[in-house]
Amino acid sequence: MYEIDMLFKGFANLANDPVTLLLALIGVMLGIVIGVLPGLTATLGVAILLPFTFGMDPLSGILMISGVFFGGIYGGSITAILLKIPGTPAAAATAMDGYALTQKGKAGLALGTATFSSCIGGTLSVFMLIFLSPLLAQFALEFSAAETFALAIFGLSIITSVSGDSLIKGLIAGFAGLLLSTVGLDPMSAFPRFTGGFTALFNVPFVPVMIGLFAASEAFKSLGEEQTRHELKVFIGRVIPPWSEFRGLIVTILRSSGLGIIVGIIPGAGADVASFVAYNEAKRFSKNPENFGKGELKAVAACESGANSCTGGDLLPMLTLGIPGDAVTAIMLGALTMQGLQPGPLLFKEHASLVFTLFAGMLFCYVALLVVGLSSLRLMGKVLEMPRSVLSPMILALSVVGAYAINNSMFDVGLMLLVGVVGFFMQRWEYPPSPVVLALIMGPMAESNFRRALSLSGGSFDFLYTRPITAGLLLIAIITLLVPVLQRRIHIGK
């Protein structure tokens, strides 16, 4: 088979180029560190690294950037599980059950599951990139503004799954997130809306809001508690999940990986969307959906495999069509172009050896991520043994640094602290923060694509039911919204 032969040649090329392998390994390690630090997203890491790759050969430069990309997506799960601080937006879904598992004394199991799930999801996405590029690229071309709007509505319907014990409070939190998502520049006319005259609000700083909701609010909560209480001591223990437990996660990982690949292919829908979609579907198929949000291992496996499988999906339209799937692949598109390589069908024809060596290198990156990730988890777990009187100020300091690092803006720091106070009261009154984050991700995507689709159809709403993919996604969204409501009514009736 042509693809397999070319892949083996790619591995042979890498074996004769240890410097490229070393740079890929360094990229993975840098990515994990960037992912762990709140606010330092994979996009930021890739953007910082880009200038340093100009003097490298194309393969080394792109592989090092890929390593930062893969490691950055995974690294966010570590602090999400240990401290309920999502290092990246994609880890916000992981934090819900990952931190609950840590509180139950299962931090090692959660971290190990996240590591294996991330590597399996990412590896599968690379194989899909290798073998199914033409088919998946054709499917991606079917997504216009109407289909992307329907996908965003499906994403918003997941609010019912991340609302915790109170569906009403979850919907209120989601509605508040949608209101926040309208702040900024109008997506069609670019006219400022609800900004209060602050230019910093032309685009709502999403990462400071997320850090405030999850990290700063947790720090405020800890600072307000009695410091004489028993400190949390965590025995990380075994980080490799036993086969008897991991076997039950395989179907969830495979299903979530497939979803992540599909979401990644769609331009504008990144790992954060994929992780929430995977979480929702894992809960839908679970025999015990009531355990989700309370420390369910399947939730961690679903979120991480979904988020990391999105990486291959993001790269697919960029490499085959020259269309970046998200901000990271947009930067990688620029890197390829500057190296004299034009992404598109001709890239596979004229530079087949380079492309398949790149694919082989991506597989190496995920193997490196597995080894580096598992070997560093015990060290990461030591952070929980710090006294709360030390740990809480450190979390707050990291939150300030993370919020400032995005735009070098003190306005973002102030916004993060304000949102942190709001998040503190949300915790006290038991309003879940996840619907707010989900609405902030999906709201702008839904609004801009709905208005674009409406404009393309001449003001007619027929695109909602005449396009099969759009109609199908909207139908699934309606079912997703109604099923939890009906289940709760039936439960109350009993």
Secondary structure, DSSP 8 states (H G I E B T S, - for coil): -HHHHHHHHHHHHHHT-HHHHHHHHHHHHHHHHHHHSTT--HHHHHHHHGGGGTTS-HHHHHHHHHHHHHHHHHHHHHHHHHHS--SSGGGHHHHHHHHHHHHTT-HHHHHHHHHHHHHHHHHHHHHHHHHSHHHHHHHHHT--HHHHHHHHHHHHHGGGGSSTT-HHHHHHHHHHHHHHHT-EE-TTT--EES-TT-GGGSB--HHHHHHIIIIIHHHHHHHTS-TTS----------S--HHHHGGGHHHHHHHHHHHHHHHHSTT--HHHHHHHHHHHHHHH-S-GGGTTS--HHHHHHHHHHHHHHHHHHHHHHHHHS--SSHHHHHHHHHHHHTT---SHHHHHHSHHHHHHHHHHHHHHHHHHHHHHHHHHHHHHGGGGS-HHHHHHHHHHHHHHHHHHHHT-HHHHHHHHHHHHHHHHHHHTT--SHHHHHHHHHHHHHHHHHHHHHHHTTT--THHHHSHHHHHHHHHHHHHHHHHHHHHHHHHH-
